[in-house]
Amino acid sequence: MTASIADLANSYKNIRLHSVSICEPLEIEDYVVQPIGDVSPPKWHLGHTTWFFETFILIPHSPGYVVFDKQYNFVFNSYYETVGNRVIRTDRGNLSRPSVADVYRYREYVDNYLLDFLASHAVSTEVKTLLELGLNHEQQHQELLLTDIKYILGHNPLFPAYSNQVAEEAALGNADWLSFSEGVYEIGFEGEGFCFDNELNRHKVYLNDFEISNSLVSNAAYLEFMQDGGYEDFRHWHAEGWDWVNQNKAKAPLYWHLIENEWMQYSWNGLQKLRPEQALCHINYYEASAFASWKGMRLPTEAEWEVASGSFQWGSRWEWTGSAYLPYPGFKKVAGAVGEYNGKFMVSQHVLRGASVATPEGHSRNTYRNFFHPKLQWQFTGIRLAK
């Protein structure tokens, strides 16, 4: 831990303000909507990130701290079994109370107490570590806020724009292949600065010769897959993926709409004509793998992606890899609730690498291991091919 208390306090203020700024374009009704179980209402994100600081820092470490509302532990706990019972995830949209105004008062209350605590107490290394984890946790929820807001508004039949001041497009350059020789490489985080526990420990991997594209797949390339019957040809799909296609009558990526024989795409700016030259977005692992199969190629492993990442631009889309989300050698879960952060999810998930247009500034690195279930599309996900 190298950051000073002053630096952490300043980061705290800036990161907390950014969460509020993300919600500024919303109408009050937008704060409480939950169209599907994977999407949480914006109000809940604002409360949950506040609960994290109250529960893990103020309550155990600030003498005399009085909780804002004892019921909020039940309302804003996400998945921490150690901390107690909680509202079922799919019921978060039923929380008309606490009100949006109550949640903002809760944020102000906790912020004031936490900043006062940092300024007036000798802060231990443990608290510094928890604070830095909490800040990175809030940045994760800032990305979730943006993706969830897009899902909420993108499934409103009026297709309202979130904001005309933000862009999610990612123009692509000329695609080329980068070659890497077989050998032993090292992956995983090392050095100064923050990382999540699932990025540890740095270790050696053996890779065969491989090639990886220096460019993401475009909308135009994926449209060719669709027009060639990609969603109707079982040969390119995993069995589970083919079940997903048929059960959901899937025909196109999330937010694509065929209107009067023209493909339209919903973005933060509203419903617009599909731009073929832009980077593909909002596809799940099943779709990414099927497209790669159709091209006669594959998705890179996460080790290949990390080894090659210094040779291409990344950061506009989370990139699906062919790797299951598993612990690195020597991975250990810490005791208590914080140990539930990553390790308990190392099953039935696939790794994504990079970052996206929704990722907060300063929250990306080439060792970051994002992970989601193969069926999920609502994140800003794309494809980089390998062979």
Beta strands, then each sheet from edge to edge (+ up, - down):
strand 1: 177-180
strand 2: 183-187
strand 3: 203-207
strand 4: 210-213
strand 5: 256-259
strand 6: 262-267
strand 7: 270-273
strand 8: 318-324
strand 9: 350-354
strand 10: 370-372
strand 11: 381-382
sheet 1: 1+ 4-
sheet 2: 2+ 3-
sheet 3: 5+ 6- 7+
sheet 4: 10+ 9- 8+ 11+
end
